[in-house]
Amino acid sequence: MRNIILIMFVFVTTSLFAQKFEIGVNGGIGYNTTPAISETYTSVNSSAQAPPASVAGMLKLAYNYKKWQFGIEAGYINLTYKFWGKQYYIINSQIVELYNQPEKGTLGNPAIPVKLFTDRKIVFKHSEIYGGISAGYVLLTNGFIPPAEFNQVVPSKHGNGFSTGIQAGATYFVTKHIGINAEFQGNYMALSLDGTKYNLFEFPATLGIRYRF
């Protein structure tokens, strides 16, 4: 009798959690806007563009409950920007400063966002589409802020912040467990690096694989 109860418990537990958990790996490219910053030695020009931010990878772990999905994701991206910084000339043995040289800064190389997300799904026979919201913490590593002084050596810096955003995507299941995924995100980031506050938007577009247990 005890063995029968144990077998029934294992069967019911397996049935309840079958195809509930899902893991995914994505990769692609993204774009971040020029950050709004406040510096004594830089002047952000609205016409300056932020270069594309490469998205090296994105890892997701999710739990599916009916038409909802809840989970956690970790990303690996580069956040860079351009601005009009100081350019130095030596005229008559004097250093002359001009704010007309576009320069490049790095907020995170990489930046690692770790976020919780919730998605609402529309399920079809072999595929599903979804959309939702996310929020979490961002770790900045190897940040580079151009020097305020002439010929100054700049060490790499570390910072942090938070990210909140929306995402939408679709998954097509080629088998019962394996699916091909495409996802687009729009994220707002409020970051702090070396005491300076940065605000920007980041837009990654990725392709990947989903495995549903």
Stockholm file with secondary structure:
# STOCKHOLM 1.0

chainA/1-213         MRNIILIMFVFVTTSLFAQKFEIGVNGGIGYNTTPAISETYTSVNSSAQAPPASVAGMLKLAYNYKKWQFGIEAGYINLTYKFWGKQYYIINSQIVELYNQPEKGTLGNPAIPVKLFTDRKIVFKHSEIYGGISAGYVLLTNGFIPPAEFNQVVPSKHGNGFSTGIQAGATYFVTKHIGINAEFQGNYMALSLDGTKYNLFEFPATLGIRYRF
#=GR chainA/1-213 SS CHHHHHHHHHHHHHHHHTTTEEEEEEEEEEEECCCBCCCSSCBCCTTCCCCEEEEEEEEEEEEEETTEEEEEEEEEEEEEEEEEEEEEEEETTEEEEEEEEEEEEEEEEEEEEEEEEEEEEEECSSEEEEEEEEEEEEEEEEEBCCCSSTTCCCCCEEEEEEEEEEEEEEEEESSSSEEEEEEEEEEEEEEEETTEEEEEEEEEEEEEEEEEC
#=GC SS_cons         CHHHHHHHHHHHHHHHHTTTEEEEEEEEEEEECCCBCCCSSCBCCTTCCCCEEEEEEEEEEEEEETTEEEEEEEEEEEEEEEEEEEEEEEETTEEEEEEEEEEEEEEEEEEEEEEEEEEEEEECSSEEEEEEEEEEEEEEEEEBCCCSSTTCCCCCEEEEEEEEEEEEEEEEESSSSEEEEEEEEEEEEEEEETTEEEEEEEEEEEEEEEEEC
//
